[in-house]
């Protein structure tokens, strides 16, 4: 069985000439300095102010990522930066309810939804690595269907926004509102990091933001259908993700 690596996914082209730096790009040092400045300036700022700062600082080299569990962050930036790119990782394993939220966002909000797909279909992945890779090695499956596509999608941007919140799980308890991602070399913006679920619910009700219907069916956190189950009363919202493994993150935020 083939082992999943960056090389056999076509991420490494040995012998290819180095790509000249884009003169429009800020350097790594400049981006890191901006992240430090933003983290200090915005540590107690409301989400709307954080969104405006990100949009004005990075312009067209900024995007929003969304899992389409809800469209709160996409909506927030549709107000702060109309026409902003919203990146959705279309793994090929999403619930229909998740794709429905994506389609509503694309149809009703002033944003540009980009559905980014893995290099391989689910069938091609089964042929290359064996069927049900998600049940045997979820980290490898997440790499193929989420981590690598995100790396590819972010190549044109200096900064991106997420919907991470500190109250979602212990692993996210120290999420800053702005940080420099050392692995990606980009500025990561988390405008609703300090929000509670109550804050999210209030925003959704005020702006009539689309929400994944699976929340009404007992799901606390929504990912790909093979690796997501309903949560029980009192469980951590992310307890339903990769429930058979010691895994709580897909790798996008670590």
BELQUIUR-V322388 format. One record per backbone hydrogen bond with DSSP energy under -1.0 kcal/mol. CO is the residue of the C=O (numbers start at 0). NH is the residue of the N-H. If there is no record, write none. Layout:
BEGIN
((CO/NH) (CO/NH))
END
This chain:
BEGIN
((5/10) (6/9) (12/15) (21/24) (26/30) (27/31) (28/32) (29/33) (30/34) (31/35) (32/36) (33/37) (34/38) (35/39) (36/40) (37/41) (41/44) (45/49) (46/50) (47/51) (48/52) (49/53) (50/54) (51/55) (52/56) (53/57) (54/58) (57/60) (60/157) (60/158) (62/160) (63/86) (68/211) (70/74) (71/75) (72/76) (73/77) (74/78) (75/79) (76/80) (80/83) (83/111) (84/63) (85/113) (86/65) (87/89) (87/115) (88/90) (92/224) (94/98) (95/99) (96/100) (97/101) (98/102) (99/103) (100/104) (101/105) (102/106) (103/107) (104/108) (108/110) (109/82) (111/85) (113/87) (115/89) (120/124) (121/125) (122/126) (123/127) (124/128) (125/129) (131/134) (132/136) (136/140) (137/141) (138/142) (139/143) (140/144) (141/145) (141/146) (142/147) (145/149) (146/150) (147/151) (148/152) (149/153) (151/154) (153/156) (157/186) (158/62) (159/188) (160/64) (164/167) (168/171) (169/172) (171/174) (176/189) (178/187) (180/184) (185/180) (186/159) (187/178) (188/161) (189/192) (191/194) (192/165) (195/199) (196/200) (197/201) (198/202) (199/203) (200/204) (201/205) (202/206) (203/207) (203/208) (209/70) (211/214) (212/215) (213/216) (213/218) (214/217) (217/230) (223/226) (224/227) (226/241) (231/234) (235/238) (237/240) (239/228) (241/244) (244/246))
END
